[in-house]
Each structure stands twice: as structure tokens, then as C-alpha cells.
Amino acid sequence: MRTRFRARPRKWGPLRGLLAAAAVGVLVFPAGASAVSAAPLAEQDLGSRLAADYEAAFLTQYNKIKDPANGYFRQFGDLLVPYHSVETLIVEAPDHGHETTSEAFSYYLWLEATYGQITGNWEPFNKAWRSMETYIIPAQKDQPTNSGYNPAKPATYAAEHGDPSGYPSRLDSGVSVGQDPIANELSSTYGTNNIYGMHWLLDVDNVYGYGFCGDGSKNAPAYINTFQRGEQESVWETVTHPSCETFKFGGKNGFLDLFTGDSSYSKQWRYTNAPDADARAVQVAYWAKTWADKQGKGSQISSAVANAAKMGDYLRYSMYDKYFKKIGNCTSPSCPAGSGKNSAHYLLGWYYSWGGADASAQYPWAFRIGSSAPHQGYQNPLAAWALANDPQLKPKSATGATDWATSLNRQLEFLQWLQSAEGGIAGGASNSWGGSYGTPPANSPKFYGMAYDYQPVWHDPPSNRWFGFQTWGMERVAQYYYVTKDSRAKSILDKWVPWAINNTTVGTGGSFAIPADLQWSGQPNNWTGNPSTNTNLHVSVLNKNNDVGIAASLAKTLLYYAAGSGNTQARTTGEKLLDALLGNTDSKGIAVPETRADYNRFDDTYSQGGLYVPNGWTGKMANGDTINSSSTFLSIRSFYKQDPDWSKVQSYLNGGAVPTFTYHRFWSQAEIATAFAVHAELF
């Protein structure tokens, strides 16, 4: 059982524009903060502005995000939990705006680490880490039966299928699985059998009503999950269910028999980690430590940094094949089971997952799985480098730091292997073709025996179509290059940056255009240990948009590269993007209108490409919505009809105009804020 992020569907004033934003209202600083000036910016040429100007831009954005009236957070006691977005009617990776993700938590950490860098106040960062530990890392009560885990038998095999109609997938104990080589090391190192990693999805307001462990209470936040059914399952085809299955909702077996086929079902809990978010948390902890140490305040965040190292230790599960099969040339379910660490590809896979029996079980059991499909957009060489080399971030386990050193080199090789002739980075690779250890297409290029896949993990839409996976990944490479001056990272960026710049335009009055959707053709050469020009692997830009979060991510990538290399064009383009972003300020942050033609899928039946429920299967959502073969995304989420923005969607479904929304996604607003601070730091 597993899930993953979906690419966000997109149907798609100058820096002195801060004058208006900074002049409206008074900035409020938490206790202990130094009131860095947020005075209006003077008329200056690009490149001549003072660091304080960009610090002011950061603080203006920071205060909008932290203003309770703007609705970015829900408060629980003295802790804050970020929403995915201020707006509730939004469907992309999460299927509701007041859910949250491990991605959002990692950006919350980044926002507060940057605040600590600028103000010297580290209490907000510590609170953000404590909120993450409290609400999105499962506690003992949420994962109670890990003592029943047997590393020699990590999980029972179930094939993935190309379409949700192939589910439930039969559990097959006859397929050999490998051994888990790190479980005993982790439990002995930390004195617990529990996993220290974030589950990816949280229902902050308990909108679905599942409550704690699926008990139907008003408990919030509540652990939930969605994607479970193969490469073709888009968010529009998911059934949102509780992470703890007690059979209170769903059908006679809860929701389990929508996903797996078995002779009987047990009450159980199940969580899924999104490794890029945990790696980002480690990356942020590295920067927080670096900045706090410069201020002589490293001891104030030492606990969070130590826990980041611990998180990195457990994050190694994403380096392993899903069923711990041996890496390379695995083209049938009967391929060899792994032993030792030969089931590790040493890359950041799309997920790792763990689960176990309900606390009341007479015979406790538990499972763990890795991921057979690494995607380029999840790699994080800076986090790998920190976990391998930084004394405070090296994991405590016997082999953790060594594994991350191997991973660092493997990640850089992976990106070199996937770099197209133009410079964009292609999708990834798989050790389990189709999720069922199938045979890849003839002549598929190989990376350490894994087959090239331009759209690893999911196909609706193709997983490497979204330009955001380029900027997220290359921002990490650029940071790594800035810190280490590794020539391998520079060579990747030397090719990627001109491609990105050539496809970016910045106009006046806040206008700009960056790539939105990408298309891939051809394939890389087989990996031989040395980079290739990959003259047969190509990327083209299908369309462009003005996504503010990705523009900020692109700006950060360009600025780190410029700071490391001295490239003036990269710096100038990055500054122009920051300038354009500030031309799109509003009372809640920085945002632009978006048209959402994909919202015509709200009421699609399965025959129209919508939700699949097997004939004869019936059940109930927690709010009483019926689940059956006639269900749609909307019919099992009837709460959307009470959303204040629903009338725009209903009009569209009735044949009206495509609806337009102005969204304030938490990650995007935090990315923008930290982009301003990056310029202040670097230049």
C-alpha cells in the first residue's frame, strides 16, 4: 500500500511594487525578534539594492503568512499546523485545501529557519519542528505494533496494475521478498521499533470526519490517505480513507478490499512517507544550523538538528526496492530477493511505507516497503551531503552516514544520466516495471540495471511534465554546488541554467512567463559511469504560465548558481523574477489568477475517466456519502457543495465558463518569502 504526490495540474510590478505592500499596515514581530526595517524600497537599479531591502521583502511576506487573519494555519494550543492552501476548494495532490502535507511542513520549517537567520529568533523554528513531531510524525499510539515487524519478511507482495480497474490486487505470499537490512540497526540505535518519518497527508480540520484512528470523532488533525491504485490513478480517481482502518467506515472490510485482495482482513494502520519532504526538512536543518552557529546560537536548535539526523537515518528506507528485491534486471516477480544492501538503489524513491496490526490484535504484525522507482525531482544532494559529512547531521546508526555518502554520488550520477541534450532533466528509472516487476520495453537504457522511465510512478498526468520538478530539484543541486563547489553539480547546472533562462521571459508590471508543461522524447544512453551528451534525449516546452511558487524556486536556483559561479545572467534573471513577483502582491501574499479547466472532472464517472469502484462494492464515507460503482469524485465529497467557491464550479459543470481562482498555497508563499531572503544572504 502506498501513495505519492501528484504534479499540480495547471490549465492555465517590479520590485518597487513592494512600496504599496510595505506601506499598508504595521509589521508585527514575534517577541524577541529584531525589527529589521521593512521600509519602502527606493528607486534603484537591479543589482544595486541593499540586503535590507530584500530582508524587508521577506518580512513583509512572512508577516502576511503568519497573520492569523489570512488563514494559512490552524492553531492547536501554542502550535501551528499549516494548511495546504488558504482556500478550501482546491484539488491537486491533496484533494482539499485544508488538508496539509509533509511538503507544507517542510516549507514551514524553511520559513522559520529563514526568520531565525534574519532576526536571530529561533523559537519559531523550534515550534515548527515541535509541531511537525506532534502532528505529522505518527506517535506510539498511531503506530502501536511495530514490535511485530520481522525484517526477514518485510511485506507480502501485491502487484501494481496499470489502471484502478485492476484493483483490488491479490496479496501473493508465494513471491519472494528480500530482507530489510536496516531495521535492527535503527531499533538498536534509537531504542524503539517505531519509524521517525512524516506521513504525507493530514486532514487538518477533520473535514472527512474520520477522527482519531478512524473512530469518527471530532479529533483533528486526522491521518488520511488517498492514492493506492497504480500508475493511472489521478487524484480524481481516489477514495480518501483513514490511515487507521477499523472497519467503521467504507464497506464490510472498511476500505481495504478496494486496494488489496485477501481471504480475510485485519484492522490495521498504514502510513506513507514522501521522501522529498523529509529530505527538505534535513536540508533546512542544515541551513538553520549553519545560520545559528554564525550567530553563536547553535545550541538553541541542537535538539531539532539532532532529530533531523535521526529523520535522515530512517529516510534510507526510500533507497530500497519496494519489496527489497535485488537492484538491476528484475523483470519478473520471481527475480532474486535482496540480501544485505544489494536491494538499495541509493536514490530517493517516491515513497516508503509502513503499517501494522491494530493495537487490540492478539498477534501483532507490521510491514515496511521501500520504493522501486526513483524520480529526478525528488533527489536532494545537499541533504545527502549533510547527512554524510556534517558532524551534527551524521546519523547515529553504524552505516547511516556511509549510506548517504554512497547516495550523494549515486544521485549526481542519476542526474547526469538523465540530462537531456537541451539541459532539462528527464524522469527517472524503475526496478519494477509497471509496479509488478514486468519486462521494460526493448532496448530500454539502464542505470545500475534499472530501466529508464520518462514518467516513473504515475501517468495522469505524466509525472515529469510539471516544470516544478525541474526547479525543485535544481535548486537543491545549486545549493549543493554553492556549499561544496563540486564540479559535477556545476556541469549539470552549466547546461540546465541556460535552457531555463532561454525559456523565461520577464515583462513589466509583474508580468512573466516560465515553462509550465514539458514533453520528452527519445531516451538517454546506458549509464557507463561517465556523463553523456544524450543527443537522443530531448525536452520541449509545451506551454508557459506565471506560477509564482515555481518562479520563486527558479529564482533561488539561479541566484545560488550565480553566487557559486559568478554568472551574471543567472543573477540578473533571478533578480528580475523577484522583481516581477513583487508586482503581484495582494493582502494575503503574492498570487495570480489561475483557470482550472480540469475541474470538469469533479462529476466524471468511471466511463468518463473518473472514479472506479468495483461492481457490487458498496460502502459509506464518514459523512454518510454512498460509495458504489456509480460514484464520482464529487459524490463521495458532498461537502464541496457547501464551499463558498462551489458556485463557480457548478456553473462550469452546467456548461458555463472555466472557473478562475487565485490560490495562496502555503508552500508557494513560503518559497517566495525565502527567495527574497536568499538574495539578501548571497548578495
C-alpha positions in Angstrom: 0.0 0.0 0.0 1.4 3.4 -0.9 0.8 6.8 -2.1 2.6 9.7 -3.7 2.4 13.3 -4.7 0.7 14.2 -7.9 2.0 17.0 -10.0 -0.1 20.1 -9.6 -2.5 20.4 -12.6 -2.1 23.7 -14.4 -4.6 24.9 -17.1 -3.6 27.9 -17.3 5.3 45.3 -10.6 8.5 45.4 -10.3 10.4 45.2 -7.0 9.4 48.7 -6.2 5.8 47.3 -6.1 6.8 46.5 -2.6 6.1 50.1 -1.9 2.4 49.5 -1.7 2.7 46.3 0.3 5.2 47.6 2.8 3.3 50.8 3.3 0.0 49.2 4.2 -0.3 48.4 7.9 2.4 47.7 10.5 4.6 44.7 10.6 4.1 42.7 13.7 7.2 40.8 15.0 7.0 37.9 17.5 8.5 38.5 20.9 12.3 38.6 20.8 12.6 39.4 17.1 14.7 42.3 15.9 12.6 44.7 13.8 14.5 44.6 10.6 13.4 47.5 8.5 10.6 47.0 6.1 10.7 50.5 4.8 9.6 51.1 1.2 12.3 50.3 -1.4 14.0 53.2 -3.1 14.1 53.5 -6.9 17.2 51.5 -7.6 18.7 49.6 -10.5 18.6 45.8 -10.4 21.7 44.5 -8.6 22.3 47.7 -6.5 19.7 47.1 -3.8 20.8 46.6 -0.2 20.4 43.3 1.6 18.0 45.1 4.0 15.6 45.8 1.0 15.3 42.0 0.4 15.1 41.4 4.1 12.2 43.8 4.2 10.5 42.0 1.3 11.0 38.7 3.2 9.5 40.2 6.4 6.5 41.7 4.6 5.7 38.3 3.1 6.5 36.5 6.4 4.1 38.6 8.3 1.3 38.0 5.8 1.8 34.3 6.1 1.8 34.4 9.9 -1.1 36.8 10.3 -3.9 34.7 11.7 -6.5 36.7 9.8 -5.0 35.4 6.5 -5.8 31.8 7.3 -2.6 29.9 6.5 -2.6 28.0 9.7 -4.8 26.3 12.3 -3.7 26.8 15.8 -3.6 23.9 18.3 -2.6 25.2 21.7 0.7 27.0 21.2 1.5 25.2 18.0 0.5 25.9 14.4 -0.3 23.5 11.6 0.0 24.9 8.0 -2.9 24.3 5.6 -2.1 23.2 2.1 -3.7 26.5 1.0 -5.7 29.3 2.4 -8.6 28.5 0.0 -10.5 25.3 0.7 -11.7 24.5 -2.8 -8.6 23.2 -4.5 -7.8 19.8 -6.0 -4.3 18.8 -6.9 -2.1 16.4 -4.8 -4.2 17.0 -1.7 -7.9 16.9 -2.6 -8.9 19.7 -0.2 -7.2 23.0 0.7 -7.5 22.4 4.5 -5.6 19.2 4.4 -1.9 19.5 4.7 1.2 17.6 3.6 4.6 16.8 4.7 5.7 19.1 1.9 3.9 22.0 3.6 5.5 21.2 7.0 9.0 21.2 5.4 8.3 24.6 3.9 7.1 25.8 7.3 10.4 24.8 8.7 12.2 26.6 5.9 10.2 29.8 6.5 11.0 29.8 10.2 14.7 28.9 9.7 15.0 31.9 7.4 13.2 34.0 10.0 15.8 32.9 12.5 18.6 33.8 10.1 17.3 37.3 9.7 16.1 38.1 13.2 18.2 35.8 15.4 15.0 34.5 17.0 15.0 30.7 16.8 11.9 29.9 18.9 9.5 29.9 15.9 11.8 27.3 14.2 11.8 25.1 17.3 8.0 25.4 17.5 7.7 24.4 13.8 9.8 21.3 14.4 7.7 20.5 17.5 4.5 20.9 15.5 5.8 18.5 12.9 6.7 15.9 15.5 3.4 16.3 17.2 1.0 16.2 14.3 2.5 14.6 11.2 5.1 12.1 12.6 3.0 9.3 13.9 3.3 8.8 17.7 3.4 5.5 19.5 -0.4 5.4 19.7 -0.6 5.9 16.0 1.9 3.1 15.1 1.5 0.7 18.1 2.5 -2.7 16.8 6.0 -2.3 15.2 7.2 -4.8 17.7 5.7 -7.4 15.4 7.8 -6.5 12.5 10.1 -9.2 11.0 12.9 -7.8 8.9 13.3 -11.2 7.2 9.8 -10.8 5.9 9.2 -7.1 5.4 5.9 -7.3 3.5 3.6 -9.5 1.4 3.8 -8.9 -2.4 0.9 -7.4 -4.3 1.3 -6.4 -7.9 0.5 -2.9 -9.1 -1.7 -2.5 -12.1 -1.9 -0.1 -14.9 -5.5 1.1 -14.1 -7.6 1.3 -11.0 -9.9 -1.2 -12.5 -7.2 -3.8 -11.9 -7.8 -3.5 -8.1 -8.1 -5.0 -5.6 -4.7 -6.6 -6.2 -4.3 -10.0 -4.7 -1.7 -10.4 -2.0 0.7 -13.2 -3.0 2.9 -14.7 -0.3 4.4 -17.0 -3.0 6.5 -14.2 -4.4 9.8 -14.0 -2.6 10.8 -10.7 -0.9 14.2 -9.6 0.3 15.4 -8.9 3.8 15.3 -5.5 5.4 19.0 -4.7 6.3 18.5 -1.6 8.4 15.6 -2.3 10.8 17.6 -3.9 13.5 20.3 -1.2 13.2 17.7 1.5 13.6 15.9 -0.1 16.5 19.1 -0.7 18.4 20.4 2.8 17.7 17.2 4.6 18.9 15.7 2.2 21.3 12.4 1.9 19.6 10.8 -0.1 16.8 8.8 3.0 15.6 9.5 4.9 12.4 10.6 8.6 12.7 9.3 10.0 9.4 6.4 12.1 8.3 3.2 10.6 6.9 2.4 12.7 3.8 -1.2 13.7 4.2 -3.2 15.1 7.1 -6.8 16.3 7.4 -6.2 19.4 9.5 -9.9 20.3 10.0 -11.1 16.7 10.0 -13.3 17.6 7.0 -13.8 14.0 6.2 -14.8 13.1 9.7 -12.6 10.1 10.3 -11.2 11.4 13.6 -8.5 9.6 15.5 -7.7 6.1 14.1 -10.9 6.2 12.1 -13.1 6.4 15.1 -15.4 9.1 13.7 -14.6 11.5 16.5 -14.1 15.3 16.1 -10.4 14.7 16.7 -8.2 16.9 14.5 -5.9 16.8 12.7 -6.6 13.3 11.4 -4.3 11.0 9.4 -5.8 10.1 6.0 -4.6 8.7 2.7 -5.6 8.7 -1.0 -3.6 7.2 -3.9 -3.3 3.4 -3.7 -4.2 2.1 -7.1 -1.4 2.1 -9.7 0.1 4.4 -12.3 -3.1 5.7 -13.9 -4.9 6.8 -10.7 -5.2 10.5 -10.7 -6.4 12.5 -7.7 -9.9 12.5 -9.4 -10.0 8.7 -9.1 -9.1 8.4 -5.5 -11.2 7.3 -2.4 -10.0 9.2 0.6 -9.8 6.9 3.6 -8.5 6.9 7.2 -4.9 5.8 7.7 -6.1 3.6 10.6 -8.6 1.0 9.4 -11.2 -0.1 12.0 -14.0 -1.0 9.5 -16.2 1.7 11.0 -16.5 3.3 7.5 -16.3 2.1 3.9 -17.6 -1.4 3.3 -17.6 -4.6 5.3 -13.8 -4.6 5.3 -13.5 -0.9 5.6 -11.6 0.4 2.5 -9.1 -2.4 2.4 -10.8 -4.5 -0.2 -10.7 -1.6 -2.7 -7.0 -1.9 -2.7 -5.8 -5.5 -1.8 -7.4 -8.9 -2.3 -7.2 -11.4 0.6 -9.3 -14.1 2.1 -9.8 -12.1 5.3 -8.8 -8.6 6.6 -7.4 -7.3 9.8 -7.9 -4.0 11.5 -4.7 -2.0 10.8 -2.8 1.2 10.5 -0.8 2.4 7.4 1.4 5.4 6.7 3.3 6.6 3.7 6.3 8.9 3.6 7.1 11.4 0.8 10.9 11.3 0.9 11.5 14.7 -0.8 9.7 16.4 2.1 11.8 14.6 4.8 14.9 15.4 2.8 13.9 19.0 2.6 13.5 19.1 6.4 17.1 17.8 6.7 18.2 20.4 4.1 16.5 23.1 6.1 18.1 21.8 9.4 21.5 22.1 7.7 20.9 25.8 6.9 19.3 26.5 10.3 22.4 25.0 12.0 24.8 27.0 9.7 23.0 30.3 10.3 22.5 29.8 14.1 26.2 28.8 14.5 27.2 32.0 12.8 25.1 33.9 15.4 26.6 31.9 18.3 23.1 30.4 18.9 23.6 26.8 17.6 22.8 25.3 21.0 19.3 26.8 20.8 18.3 24.5 17.9 20.6 21.5 18.7 17.7 19.2 19.5 15.9 19.9 16.2 19.2 19.3 14.3 19.8 16.0 16.1 16.3 14.9 15.2 16.9 15.9 11.6 19.8 13.5 11.6 17.5 10.8 13.0 15.0 11.5 10.3 17.7 11.1 7.7 18.6 7.7 9.2 15.0 6.4 8.6 14.8 8.2 5.3 17.1 5.4 4.0 14.0 3.2 3.6 13.3 5.2 0.4 16.6 3.9 -1.0 15.3 0.3 -1.2 13.3 -1.6 -3.8 9.7 -1.8 -2.7 9.9 -5.5 -1.8 13.7 -5.5 -1.1 14.4 -7.2 -4.4 17.9 -7.2 -5.8 18.5 -4.0 -7.8 19.0 -4.5 -11.5 17.5 -6.5 -14.4 14.5 -7.5 -12.3 11.9 -8.4 -15.0 9.6 -10.8 -13.3 8.2 -11.3 -9.8 10.5 -14.3 -9.5 13.6 -12.2 -9.7 16.1 -12.6 -6.8 15.2 -11.4 -3.4 17.8 -9.0 -1.9 20.2 -9.7 0.9 22.3 -7.3 2.7 22.2 -4.0 0.9 22.0 -5.2 -2.7 18.3 -4.2 -2.7 19.4 -0.5 -2.3 19.5 1.8 -5.4 20.7 4.6 -3.0 18.4 7.2 -4.6 15.4 8.9 -3.1 12.5 6.8 -4.2 8.9 8.0 -4.5 7.9 6.8 -1.1 8.4 4.4 1.7 5.5 3.0 3.7 4.9 1.1 6.9 2.0 -0.3 8.8 0.8 -2.9 11.2 -2.0 -4.5 13.2 -4.5 -2.6 15.3 -3.4 -2.2 18.9 -6.0 -4.7 20.0 -4.6 -7.5 17.8 -3.8 -10.8 19.7 -0.8 -11.4 17.4 1.0 -8.1 16.5 2.4 -7.8 13.0 3.9 -5.0 10.9 5.2 -4.3 7.4 7.6 -2.0 5.7 8.2 -1.3 2.0 10.6 0.9 0.0 10.2 2.3 -3.5 11.3 0.7 -6.8 11.0 3.9 -8.8 13.3 7.0 -8.1 12.2 10.2 -9.8 14.7 13.0 -10.7 12.6 15.6 -9.0 13.0 14.0 -5.5 16.8 13.9 -5.4 18.5 16.1 -2.8 22.3 16.1 -3.0 22.6 18.8 -0.3 20.7 16.7 2.2 22.8 13.6 1.3 26.0 15.6 1.6 25.0 17.0 5.0 24.0 13.6 6.3 27.2 12.1 5.1 29.6 14.9 6.2 28.2 17.3 8.8 29.2 16.2 12.3 25.9 17.3 13.8 23.8 15.8 11.0 25.5 12.4 10.6 23.0 9.8 11.6 23.9 7.8 14.8 23.5 4.4 13.2 26.5 2.4 12.3 26.0 2.7 8.5 23.8 5.7 8.0 26.5 8.3 7.1 28.2 5.8 4.8 24.9 5.1 3.0 24.3 8.8 2.5 27.8 9.2 1.1 27.0 6.5 -1.4 23.7 8.2 -2.1 25.3 11.5 -2.8 27.4 10.1 -5.6 24.5 8.0 -7.0 22.2 11.0 -7.1 24.7 13.1 -9.0 25.2 10.2 -11.4 21.5 9.8 -11.8 21.0 13.5 -12.8 23.9 13.3 -15.2 22.4 10.2 -16.8 19.0 11.9 -17.2 20.1 15.3 -18.5 18.7 15.9 -22.0 20.5 17.4 -24.9 18.8 20.7 -24.1 19.5 20.6 -20.4 16.3 19.6 -18.8 16.3 16.5 -16.5 14.3 13.5 -17.7 12.1 11.4 -15.5 13.8 8.5 -13.7 14.1 4.8 -13.6 12.4 1.7 -12.3 13.5 -1.6 -10.8 9.9 -2.9 -11.0 8.4 -2.0 -14.4 4.7 -1.3 -14.1 5.0 -1.8 -10.4 4.9 -5.6 -11.0 8.5 -6.4 -11.9 7.4 -6.6 -15.6 9.6 -6.5 -18.7 10.6 -3.0 -19.8 10.4 -2.0 -23.5 13.1 -3.5 -25.7 16.4 -1.5 -25.6 15.4 0.5 -22.5 18.5 2.3 -21.3 19.8 1.2 -17.9 21.1 2.9 -14.8 22.7 0.3 -12.5 20.4 -2.2 -14.1 17.2 -0.1 -13.6 15.2 0.8 -16.8 14.7 4.4 -17.9 11.2 5.7 -17.5 10.2 9.1 -18.7 7.1 9.1 -16.4 8.0 7.0 -13.3 5.3 6.2 -10.8 2.3 7.8 -12.4 0.8 8.7 -15.8 -2.2 11.0 -15.3 -0.6 13.5 -16.0 2.9 12.2 -16.9 5.0 12.5 -13.7 7.8 14.6 -15.2 5.6 17.0 -17.2 5.4 19.6 -14.4 8.3 22.2 -14.6 8.2 22.5 -10.9 10.1 19.2 -10.5 12.9 20.8 -12.5 13.2 23.8 -10.3 12.8 22.0 -7.0 15.5 19.5 -8.0 17.9 22.0 -9.4 17.5 24.4 -6.5 19.0 21.6 -4.3 21.8 21.0 -6.8 22.5 24.7 -6.9 22.6 24.9 -3.1 24.9 21.9 -3.0 27.2 23.5 -5.6 27.3 26.8 -3.7 28.3 24.9 -0.5 30.8 22.4 -1.9 31.8 23.7 -5.4 31.5 20.1 -6.7 32.3 20.3 -10.4 29.8 17.6 -11.1 27.0 19.8 -9.9 28.4 22.7 -11.8 28.4 20.8 -15.0 24.8 19.9 -14.6 23.8 23.5 -13.8 26.0 24.8 -16.6 23.7 23.1 -19.1 20.4 23.4 -17.2 20.5 27.1 -16.4 20.8 28.4 -20.0 17.9 26.2 -21.0 15.8 27.5 -18.2 16.8 31.2 -18.9 16.1 30.8 -22.6 12.5 29.7 -21.8 11.9 32.5 -19.3 10.6 36.0 -20.1 10.0 38.9 -17.7 8.0 41.9 -18.8 6.8 44.9 -16.9 4.1 45.4 -14.2 4.7 42.0 -12.7 4.3 40.0 -15.9 6.5 37.0 -16.6 6.3 33.6 -18.2 8.1 30.4 -17.3 7.7 26.8 -18.6 4.6 25.0 -17.3 4.4 21.6 -19.0 7.2 19.7 -20.6 7.3 16.9 -23.2 10.0 14.3 -23.5 11.2 12.3 -26.5 14.0 9.8 -27.1 16.0 8.3 -24.3 19.4 8.6 -22.6 22.3 6.3 -23.3 23.1 3.5 -21.0 25.0 4.7 -17.9 28.6 3.7 -18.1 29.9 5.7 -15.2 30.6 8.8 -17.2 28.2 11.6 -18.4 27.0 11.5 -22.0 25.7 14.3 -24.2 22.5 12.3 -24.7 21.9 13.6 -28.2 18.9 11.3 -28.5 17.1 12.6 -25.4 15.1 15.8 -25.8 12.7 18.1 -23.9 10.4 20.6 -25.3 8.2 23.2 -23.5 4.6 22.6 -24.3 3.3 25.8 -22.7 4.1 28.5 -20.2 2.5 30.2 -17.2 3.1 32.6 -14.4 3.2 30.2 -11.4 4.5 32.4 -8.6 5.8 29.5 -6.5 7.8 27.9 -9.3 9.1 31.4 -10.4 10.4 31.8 -6.8 12.0 28.4 -6.9 13.6 29.2 -10.3 14.9 32.5 -8.9 16.5 30.7 -6.0 18.2 28.2 -8.3 19.6 31.0 -10.5 20.8 33.0 -7.5 22.6 30.1 -5.8 24.2 29.2 -9.2 25.2 32.8 -9.7 26.7 33.1 -6.3 28.8 30.0 -6.8 29.8 30.5 -10.4 29.8 34.3 -10.9 27.3 34.0 -13.8 25.8 37.5 -14.2 23.0 36.4 -16.5 21.7 34.0 -13.9 21.8 36.6 -11.2 20.1 39.2 -13.4 17.3 36.8 -14.4 16.8 35.7 -10.8 16.5 39.3 -9.7 14.1 40.2 -12.5 11.9 37.3 -11.4 11.9 38.5 -7.8 11.0 42.0 -9.2 8.1 40.5 -11.1 6.8 38.6 -8.2 6.5 41.8 -6.1 4.3 43.2 -8.9 1.7 40.6 -7.9 1.2 41.3 -4.2 -2.2 41.2 -2.5 -3.4 41.3 1.1 -2.5 37.7 1.7 0.8 37.3 -0.2 1.8 37.1 -3.8 -0.6 35.3 -6.2 -2.1 35.4 -9.7 -5.4 34.1 -11.1 -5.5 30.6 -12.4 -8.1 29.0 -14.7 -8.9 25.4 -13.8 -10.3 23.6 -16.8 -9.6 20.2 -15.1 -12.4 20.9 -12.6 -14.8 19.4 -15.2 -13.6 16.1 -13.7 -15.5 16.7 -10.4 -18.5 14.8 -11.6 -16.8 12.3 -14.0 -18.0 8.7 -13.8 -15.5 5.9 -14.4 -16.5 5.6 -18.0 -15.6 9.3 -18.4 -12.2 8.8 -16.7 -13.4 9.3 -13.2 -13.6 7.2 -10.0 -13.6 3.4 -10.2 -15.4 1.3 -7.7 -15.9 -2.4 -8.5 -19.4 -3.5 -9.4 -21.2 -4.8 -6.2 -18.9 -2.9 -3.8 -20.9 -0.6 -1.6 -19.9 1.5 1.5 -20.2 4.8 3.2 -17.9 7.7 3.8 -17.8 9.1 7.3 -20.3 11.8 6.4 -22.7 9.3 5.0 -21.9 9.7 1.3 -22.6 6.5 -0.5 -19.7 4.7 -2.3 -20.6 2.4 -5.2 -19.8 1.8 -8.9 -21.8 5.0 -9.8 -19.8 7.3 -7.5 -17.8 10.3 -8.7 -15.1 12.4 -7.0 -17.9 14.8 -6.0 -20.5 12.4 -4.9 -18.2 11.0 -2.1 -17.1 14.5 -1.2 -20.5 16.2 -1.0 -19.1 18.7 1.5 -17.7 20.6 -1.5 -21.2 21.7 -2.4 -21.2 23.9 0.7 -17.9 25.5 -0.2 -18.1 29.3 -0.7 -16.5 28.9 -4.1 -18.6 26.0 -5.2 -21.0 28.1 -7.4 -18.1 28.8 -9.9 -17.5 25.1 -10.3 -21.2 24.2 -10.5 -21.7 26.8 -13.2 -18.8 25.3 -15.2 -20.2 21.8 -14.8 -23.5 23.2 -16.1 -21.8 24.5 -19.3 -20.5 27.9 -18.1 -17.1 29.4 -18.3 -14.0 27.8 -17.0 -13.6 28.9 -13.4 -10.8 31.1 -12.2 -9.2 31.1 -8.7 -6.5 33.0 -7.0 -4.8 30.5 -4.8 -2.5 31.0 -1.8 -0.7 27.7 -1.5 1.4 27.5 1.7 4.5 26.0 0.0 4.4 28.6 -2.7 4.1 31.6 -0.4 6.9 30.3 1.8 9.1 29.7 -1.3 8.5 33.3 -2.3 9.4 34.6 1.1 12.6 32.6 1.3 13.6 33.6 -2.2 13.8 37.2 -1.1 16.0 36.2 1.9 18.3 34.1 -0.4 19.1 37.3 -2.3 19.8 39.1 0.9 22.1 36.4 2.1 24.0 35.8 -1.1 24.5 39.3 -2.5 
